[in-house]
Amino acid sequence: MMLPLMHHGMVLMGLPYSESSLHHTQSGGTPYGVSHYAGSNGTMALSTDEKTLAYRPR
């Protein structure tokens, strides 16, 4: 799946294990990248851990 995504200009980035939020998040985020599970009806909001993992200061 990576090749079609890269063909369309997507950038694939993982998360290092040094990210502390990665070790205790319950709803999203893996070493393969930031993710979010919104629940079966799509109403679950982003958790603080998910927001922390998604934010990367420049």
N, CA, C and O atoms as a printed pandas DataFrame, in Angstrom:
     atom_number atom_name residue_name chain_id  residue_number  x_coord  y_coord  z_coord
0              1         N          MET        A               1    0.805   -1.189    0.000
1              2        CA          MET        A               1    0.000    0.000    0.000
2              3         C          MET        A               1    0.851    1.258    0.000
3              4         O          MET        A               1    0.380    2.316   -0.418
4              5         N          MET        A               2    2.095    1.169    0.460
5              6        CA          MET        A               2    2.947    2.357    0.515
6              7         C          MET        A               2    3.212    2.953   -0.861
7              8         O          MET        A               2    3.190    4.174   -1.018
8              9         N          LEU        A               3    3.458    2.121   -1.846
9             10        CA          LEU        A               3    3.815    2.638   -3.168
10            11         C          LEU        A               3    2.723    3.497   -3.801
11            12         O          LEU        A               3    3.037    4.579   -4.298
12            13         N          PRO        A               4    1.447    3.070   -3.810
13            14        CA          PRO        A               4    0.415    3.955   -4.355
14            15         C          PRO        A               4    0.299    5.269   -3.583
15            16         O          PRO        A               4    0.089    6.322   -4.184
16            17         N          LEU        A               5    0.435    5.214   -2.256
17            18        CA          LEU        A               5    0.359    6.436   -1.468
18            19         C          LEU        A               5    1.509    7.378   -1.808
19            20         O          LEU        A               5    1.300    8.582   -1.954
20            21         N          MET        A               6    2.700    6.848   -1.933
21            22        CA          MET        A               6    3.864    7.668   -2.279
22            23         C          MET        A               6    3.733    8.228   -3.692
23            24         O          MET        A               6    4.164    9.351   -3.955
24            25         N          HIS        A               7    3.150    7.468   -4.590
25            26        CA          HIS        A               7    2.934    7.919   -5.960
26            27         C          HIS        A               7    2.053    9.166   -5.994
27            28         O          HIS        A               7    2.215   10.028   -6.858
28            29         N          HIS        A               8    1.121    9.254   -5.048
29            30        CA          HIS        A               8    0.217   10.399   -4.982
30            31         C          HIS        A               8    0.727   11.499   -4.056
31            32         O          HIS        A               8   -0.023   12.412   -3.708
32            33         N          GLY        A               9    1.980   11.421   -3.658
33            34        CA          GLY        A               9    2.588   12.495   -2.875
34            35         C          GLY        A               9    2.456   12.385   -1.374
35            36         O          GLY        A               9    2.781   13.334   -0.661
36            37         N          MET        A              10    1.992   11.263   -0.875
37            38        CA          MET        A              10    1.870   11.094    0.567
38            39         C          MET        A              10    3.249   10.953    1.193
39            40         O          MET        A              10    4.190   10.471    0.563
40            41         N          VAL        A              11    3.347   11.378    2.432
41            42        CA          VAL        A              11    4.587   11.239    3.190
42            43         C          VAL        A              11    4.309   10.268    4.328
43            44         O          VAL        A              11    3.377   10.473    5.106
44            45         N          LEU        A              12    5.094    9.231    4.428
45            46        CA          LEU        A              12    4.929    8.235    5.480
46            47         C          LEU        A              12    5.937    8.510    6.586
47            48         O          LEU        A              12    7.140    8.595    6.338
48            49         N          MET        A              13    5.432    8.649    7.815
49            50        CA          MET        A              13    6.313    8.933    8.950
50            51         C          MET        A              13    5.909    8.060   10.130
51            52         O          MET        A              13    4.724    7.910   10.427
52            53         N          GLY        A              14    6.876    7.503   10.778
53            54        CA          GLY        A              14    6.623    6.726   11.982
54            55         C          GLY        A              14    6.851    7.574   13.219
55            56         O          GLY        A              14    7.248    8.736   13.120
56            57         N          LEU        A              15    6.600    6.993   14.382
57            58        CA          LEU        A              15    6.839    7.658   15.655
58            59         C          LEU        A              15    7.939    6.912   16.399
59            60         O          LEU        A              15    7.894    5.684   16.480
60            61         N          PRO        A              16    8.916    7.616   16.940
61            62        CA          PRO        A              16    9.970    6.927   17.699
62            63         C          PRO        A              16    9.445    6.450   19.052
63            64         O          PRO        A              16    8.517    7.039   19.607
64            65         N          TYR        A              17   10.028    5.405   19.568
65            66        CA          TYR        A              17    9.628    4.880   20.877
66            67         C          TYR        A              17    9.938    5.861   21.997
67            68         O          TYR        A              17    9.464    5.676   23.118
68            69         N          SER        A              18   10.718    6.897   21.727
69            70        CA          SER        A              18   11.041    7.892   22.757
70            71         C          SER        A              18    9.863    8.794   23.076
71            72         O          SER        A              18    9.918    9.535   24.057
72            73         N          GLU        A              19    8.797    8.758   22.281
73            74        CA          GLU        A              19    7.592    9.548   22.563
74            75         C          GLU        A              19    6.844    8.893   23.724
75            76         O          GLU        A              19    6.327    7.785   23.587
76            77         N          SER        A              20    6.789    9.582   24.869
77            78        CA          SER        A              20    6.183    8.975   26.063
78            79         C          SER        A              20    4.686    8.715   25.898
79            80         O          SER        A              20    4.172    7.741   26.447
80            81         N          SER        A              21    3.979    9.563   25.154
81            82        CA          SER        A              21    2.535    9.358   24.959
82            83         C          SER        A              21    2.244    8.073   24.202
83            84         O          SER        A              21    1.158    7.507   24.329
84            85         N          LEU        A              22    3.196    7.617   23.427
85            86        CA          LEU        A              22    3.025    6.389   22.654
86            87         C          LEU        A              22    2.868    5.173   23.567
87            88         O          LEU        A              22    2.214    4.198   23.195
88            89         N          HIS        A              23    3.459    5.226   24.750
89            90        CA          HIS        A              23    3.446    4.076   25.650
90            91         C          HIS        A              23    2.177    3.958   26.478
91            92         O          HIS        A              23    1.895    2.885   27.012
92            93         N          HIS        A              24    1.400    5.036   26.599
93            94        CA          HIS        A              24    0.192    4.920   27.418
94            95         C          HIS        A              24   -1.079    5.374   26.722
95            96         O          HIS        A              24   -2.109    5.523   27.380
96            97         N          THR        A              25   -1.046    5.600   25.414
97            98        CA          THR        A              25   -2.272    5.946   24.705
98            99         C          THR        A              25   -3.186    4.728   24.628
99           100         O          THR        A              25   -2.722    3.601   24.460
100          101         N          GLN        A              26   -4.473    4.965   24.751
101          102        CA          GLN        A              26   -5.452    3.879   24.704
102          103         C          GLN        A              26   -6.300    3.892   23.438
103          104         O          GLN        A              26   -6.982    2.913   23.135
104          105         N          SER        A              27   -6.260    5.004   22.694
105          106        CA          SER        A              27   -7.179    5.120   21.577
106          107         C          SER        A              27   -6.524    5.326   20.221
107          108         O          SER        A              27   -7.219    5.293   19.206
108          109         N          GLY        A              28   -5.242    5.532   20.165
109          110        CA          GLY        A              28   -4.608    5.711   18.858
110          111         C          GLY        A              28   -3.138    6.035   18.978
111          112         O          GLY        A              28   -2.660    6.453   20.032
112          113         N          GLY        A              29   -2.436    5.838   17.896
113          114        CA          GLY        A              29   -1.006    6.088   17.871
114          115         C          GLY        A              29   -0.227    4.798   17.992
115          116         O          GLY        A              29   -0.379    4.055   18.961
116          117         N          THR        A              30    0.608    4.537   17.005
117          118        CA          THR        A              30    1.463    3.354   17.009
118          119         C          THR        A              30    2.846    3.770   16.515
119          120         O          THR        A              30    3.000    4.882   16.010
120          121         N          PRO        A              31    3.854    2.912   16.646
121          122        CA          PRO        A              31    5.167    3.246   16.088
122          123         C          PRO        A              31    5.129    3.424   14.567
123          124         O          PRO        A              31    6.065    3.972   13.983
124          125         N          TYR        A              32    4.063    2.970   13.932
125          126        CA          TYR        A              32    3.941    3.102   12.482
126          127         C          TYR        A              32    3.344    4.441   12.081
127          128         O          TYR        A              32    3.305    4.763   10.893
128          129         N          GLY        A              33    2.881    5.226   13.042
129          130        CA          GLY        A              33    2.347    6.545   12.746
130          131         C          GLY        A              33    1.177    6.921   13.633
131          132         O          GLY        A              33    0.660    6.110   14.401
132          133         N          VAL        A              34    0.780    8.162   13.505
133          134        CA          VAL        A              34   -0.341    8.684   14.285
134          135         C          VAL        A              34   -1.642    8.099   13.737
135          136         O          VAL        A              34   -1.810    7.965   12.525
136          137         N          SER        A              35   -2.550    7.757   14.632
137          138        CA          SER        A              35   -3.841    7.225   14.204
138          139         C          SER        A              35   -4.913    7.670   15.188
139          140         O          SER        A              35   -4.611    8.209   16.252
140          141         N          HIS        A              36   -6.163    7.440   14.820
141          142        CA          HIS        A              36   -7.290    7.776   15.699
142          143         C          HIS        A              36   -8.425    6.806   15.426
143          144         O          HIS        A              36   -8.759    6.538   14.272
144          145         N          TYR        A              37   -9.016    6.282   16.488
145          146        CA          TYR        A              37  -10.205    5.444   16.386
146          147         C          TYR        A              37  -11.372    6.267   16.907
147          148         O          TYR        A              37  -11.405    6.613   18.088
148          149         N          ALA        A              38  -12.326    6.583   16.047
149          150        CA          ALA        A              38  -13.445    7.448   16.417
150          151         C          ALA        A              38  -14.651    6.678   16.935
151          152         O          ALA        A              38  -15.691    7.284   17.192
152          153         N          GLY        A              39  -14.548    5.380   17.094
153          154        CA          GLY        A              39  -15.670    4.586   17.579
154          155         C          GLY        A              39  -16.563    4.141   16.436
155          156         O          GLY        A              39  -16.410    4.594   15.302
156          157         N          SER        A              40  -17.494    3.253   16.741
157          158        CA          SER        A              40  -18.357    2.704   15.697
158          159         C          SER        A              40  -19.317    3.730   15.109
159          160         O          SER        A              40  -19.757    3.579   13.970
160          161         N          ASN        A              41  -19.645    4.762   15.865
161          162        CA          ASN        A              41  -20.534    5.799   15.337
162          163         C          ASN        A              41  -19.789    7.079   14.967
163          164         O          ASN        A              41  -20.419    8.048   14.545
164          165         N          GLY        A              42  -18.476    7.107   15.114
165          166        CA          GLY        A              42  -17.654    8.233   14.690
166          167         C          GLY        A              42  -17.716    9.466   15.570
167          168         O          GLY        A              42  -17.428   10.566   15.101
168          169         N          THR        A              43  -18.083    9.313   16.833
169          170        CA          THR        A              43  -18.245   10.482   17.687
170          171         C          THR        A              43  -17.147   10.674   18.731
171          172         O          THR        A              43  -17.136   11.695   19.419
172          173         N          MET        A              44  -16.234    9.729   18.864
173          174        CA          MET        A              44  -15.168    9.877   19.858
174          175         C          MET        A              44  -14.195   10.966   19.412
175          176         O          MET        A              44  -13.716   10.959   18.278
176          177         N          ALA        A              45  -13.910   11.901   20.315
177          178        CA          ALA        A              45  -12.997   13.003   20.020
178          179         C          ALA        A              45  -11.543   12.546   20.177
179          180         O          ALA        A              45  -11.272   11.488   20.744
180          181         N          LEU        A              46  -10.617   13.355   19.667
181          182        CA          LEU        A              46   -9.193   13.073   19.826
182          183         C          LEU        A              46   -8.816   13.137   21.301
183          184         O          LEU        A              46   -9.267   14.027   22.023
184          185         N          SER        A              47   -7.992   12.196   21.749
185          186        CA          SER        A              47   -7.516   12.214   23.130
186          187         C          SER        A              47   -6.313   13.148   23.237
187          188         O          SER        A              47   -5.733   13.544   22.226
188          189         N          THR        A              48   -5.949   13.491   24.452
189          190        CA          THR        A              48   -4.774   14.335   24.677
190          191         C          THR        A              48   -3.519   13.651   24.145
191          192         O          THR        A              48   -2.659   14.307   23.558
192          193         N          ASP        A              49   -3.406   12.331   24.346
193          194        CA          ASP        A              49   -2.250   11.589   23.840
194          195         C          ASP        A              49   -2.177   11.655   22.320
195          196         O          ASP        A              49   -1.095   11.838   21.762
196          197         N          GLU        A              50   -3.304   11.510   21.649
197          198        CA          GLU        A              50   -3.324   11.566   20.190
198          199         C          GLU        A              50   -2.895   12.943   19.687
199          200         O          GLU        A              50   -2.144   13.051   18.718
200          201         N          LYS        A              51   -3.372   13.981   20.344
201          202        CA          LYS        A              51   -2.983   15.343   19.959
202          203         C          LYS        A              51   -1.482   15.559   20.169
203          204         O          LYS        A              51   -0.818   16.180   19.340
204          205         N          THR        A              52   -0.959   15.049   21.274
205          206        CA          THR        A              52    0.469   15.180   21.560
206          207         C          THR        A              52    1.310   14.452   20.519
207          208         O          THR        A              52    2.327   14.974   20.065
208          209         N          LEU        A              53    0.890   13.253   20.142
209          210        CA          LEU        A              53    1.637   12.476   19.156
210          211         C          LEU        A              53    1.571   13.113   17.772
211          212         O          LEU        A              53    2.533   13.022   17.009
212          213         N          ALA        A              54    0.466   13.750   17.440
213          214        CA          ALA        A              54    0.301   14.352   16.115
214          215         C          ALA        A              54    1.039   15.680   15.976
215          216         O          ALA        A              54    1.399   16.071   14.865
216          217         N          TYR        A              55    1.266   16.368   17.073
217          218        CA          TYR        A              55    1.925   17.678   17.025
218          219         C          TYR        A              55    3.431   17.515   17.021
219          220         O          TYR        A              55    3.990   16.869   17.907
220          221         N          ARG        A              56    4.091   18.093   16.036
221          222        CA          ARG        A              56    5.550   18.063   15.956
222          223         C          ARG        A              56    6.034   19.486   15.748
223          224         O          ARG        A              56    5.872   20.034   14.658
224          225         N          PRO        A              57    6.631   20.104   16.776
225          226        CA          PRO        A              57    7.139   21.469   16.591
226          227         C          PRO        A              57    8.257   21.505   15.564
227          228         O          PRO        A              57    9.006   20.541   15.411
228          229         N          ARG        A              58    8.360   22.599   14.879
229          230        CA          ARG        A              58    9.397   22.735   13.839
230          231         C          ARG        A              58   10.709   23.161   14.411
231          232         O          ARG        A              58   11.681   23.321   13.673
